[in-house]
């Protein structure tokens, strides 16, 4: 009887632990849904701003602003989109990886290529003692992965595969394309607001009634706040895509401790100011971890808090 109760107790503990475990499939699905909701919210900001501008000024004025903002935003983003990999590599002075010199790097990517079913990306190495890596490219056929020398030298086989799986996840999830769409919408909101505010003083619009003055005030406030709100939502999307990439990395490796231990090493390593200067701020959001080790958390950060990422991975 005692043996039977002990067996039941162990089974109960096992079931409780299983209930507390997080499914990477559920994590991927939830984060993708949240990303979609966030990007829709940017579009809603744009529609609300446009509605206020139409009420305050002639509706045709908003139509003209929208055309101008769309053209400017698309030209800037499309040029960046088709050259994102070249711009990122040039900015960090990355060199093509050598199969002889960076054998572990090639092995890790080849293993994750098989696990993910993706084409083999082009591999590059950045000279930095910091543990870090990033992926870029408009689609899997034009993808690149760049790892720092510190990433290749300091991580174990399983940890390096975890980091590579994370970067392959960004490629598999078309995150460059998704963030490009986000940039277009944020650009639309920002440019529309700027054009409206700059031309407001030159318009002949007169509002003598109280309602007209209130609408004008609301439109000005919206034009000031909408770009800030859109940028905050863009940062939130970036954080959700990082969580999605972490969960997808577990799907590829089937070994959560690999990426979890790599992030733990990243968390505890000290980065000198000289090393930080090797990273352009414009490229920082691409990396698996913020290379500047900034203490900014929450709304204004491009990456989720590394402790939260480690905690979530520990539950998978």
C-alpha positions, 0 to 999 in steps of 0.5 A: 500500500505504501509503495502504491501511494508513493507511485501515485504521488510521483505521478501527481508530481509529474502531471503537475510539472507537465501542466506547468510546462509551456508548449513551444507551439502555443508560444509561437501561435500566441506571439504571432497573434499578438504581433498581428494585433499590434500591427493592426493597431498601427493601421488604426492609429493611421485611420484615426489620424486621417479621420481627424485631419479630414474633419479639420481640413478638406478630406481631399487634403488628407488624400494628398497627404496619404499619397505623399506619405506612402510614396516617401515611406515606400521608397525609403523602406523598399530600398532598405528592404532589398539591401538590408543584408548588405547594409547590415554586414557593411555596418559591422565590417563582417567577413565571409565565414571560412569552413576551415576556420569556423568549422563549428559555425558551419556545422551548427548552421547545417544541423539547423538547416536540416531541422528547419528545412530552410535553404543554407544561408550565407555565413559571415563573421564579425570580429567581436569578443561579445557573444552575439549574432543576427540574421538578415535578408528579404527571404530564405533564398537571400538570407545571411547569418552573421555571428561574432567570433565570441559567439563561435568561441565561447559557446558549446555545441548545443548553445551555438545551435540554440543561437543559430536556431533562433536566427534561422527562426527569424528567417523561417518566420519572415521577420525581416518582411514583417518588420518592413511592413511595420516600418512602412506603417510607422512611416505613414503615421509619422510622415502624415503627422509631420506634413499635417503639422507643417502645413497647418499654419499655412492653411486658410481653415477657420473654425469659429465655432467651439466644436471646430476649435476642439477638433483642431486641438484634437487633430494637433494632439493626435498628430503629435502623439500618434507617431510616438504611439506607433513607434512604441507599438513597433518596439512591442512587435519587435519584442514579440518576434524575439519571443517567437524566434526563441520558441521556434528555436526550441521547435528546431533543436528540441533542446530548450537548455541550449538557447537558455544557457547561451542567453545566460552566458550573454547576460553575465558577460561584461562588454567593454566600451571598445567592443560596444563601439563596433556595433552601429545603433541602427543595426542593434535591434537585429542582434539576438541580444542588445549589444549595448547591454542597456538597462532600458526595459519595457516599452522603450526596449527593442528586445524582451528582458533577457531574464524573461526569455530565460524564464520562458525557455526554462518552462519549455 
